[in-house]
């Protein structure tokens, strides 16, 4: 599952560099699908991930790169 996720992430990056919006949307859907499959296998609900994103936003706002020391809290 993890290998497939990496493959899909690579395809998303390639389409983003190429500027192919239609292909980027399609590959992004594939990436999200495989990410959700991994979450499910690990017992993680999407709401758990969204909760973590909200926690980070409260701490730091939306930033391109978050300091790792703050994320681990």
C-alpha positions as CSV (number, residue, x, y, z in Angstrom):
1,X,0.0,0.0,0.0
2,X,2.8,2.4,0.9
3,X,4.6,1.8,-2.4
4,X,1.4,2.5,-4.3
5,X,1.0,5.8,-2.3
6,X,4.5,6.8,-3.3
7,X,3.8,6.0,-6.9
8,X,0.7,8.1,-6.9
9,X,2.4,11.0,-5.1
10,X,5.1,10.9,-7.8
11,X,2.5,11.0,-10.6
12,X,0.9,14.0,-8.9
13,X,4.2,15.8,-8.7
14,X,4.9,15.1,-12.4
15,X,1.6,16.4,-13.5
16,X,2.0,19.5,-11.4
17,X,5.4,20.3,-13.0
18,X,3.9,19.7,-16.4
19,X,1.0,22.0,-15.6
20,X,-1.6,19.4,-16.7
21,X,-4.6,20.4,-14.7
22,X,-6.9,17.7,-15.9
23,X,-4.3,15.0,-15.3
24,X,-3.4,16.6,-11.9
25,X,-7.0,16.3,-10.7
26,X,-7.2,12.7,-11.8
27,X,-3.9,11.7,-10.2
28,X,-4.8,13.7,-7.0
29,X,-7.9,11.6,-6.7
30,X,-5.8,8.5,-7.0
31,X,-3.4,9.7,-4.4
32,X,-6.2,10.6,-1.9
33,X,-7.8,7.2,-2.5
34,X,-4.7,5.3,-1.7
35,X,-4.0,7.6,1.3
36,X,-7.5,6.8,2.7
37,X,-6.8,3.1,2.1
38,X,-3.7,3.3,4.3
39,X,-5.5,5.3,7.0
40,X,-8.2,2.6,7.1
41,X,-5.7,-0.2,7.3
42,X,-4.0,1.7,10.2
43,X,-7.3,2.5,12.0
44,X,-7.1,6.2,11.3
45,X,-10.3,8.1,10.5
46,X,-10.2,11.1,8.1
47,X,-11.6,13.2,11.0
48,X,-8.4,12.3,13.0
49,X,-6.3,13.8,10.3
50,X,-8.5,16.9,9.9
51,X,-8.3,17.4,13.7
52,X,-4.5,17.4,13.5
53,X,-4.6,19.9,10.7
54,X,-6.9,22.2,12.7
55,X,-4.6,21.9,15.7
56,X,-1.6,23.0,13.5
57,X,-3.6,25.9,12.0
58,X,-4.5,27.1,15.5
59,X,-0.9,27.0,16.5
60,X,0.7,28.3,13.4
61,X,-1.8,29.2,10.8
62,X,-1.4,27.8,7.3
63,X,2.3,27.9,6.4
64,X,4.3,26.4,3.6
65,X,6.7,24.6,6.1
66,X,5.9,24.1,9.7
67,X,8.6,23.9,12.4
68,X,8.9,20.2,13.2
69,X,9.4,21.0,17.0
70,X,5.9,22.5,17.1
71,X,4.2,19.8,15.1
72,X,5.3,17.0,17.4
73,X,3.6,18.5,20.5
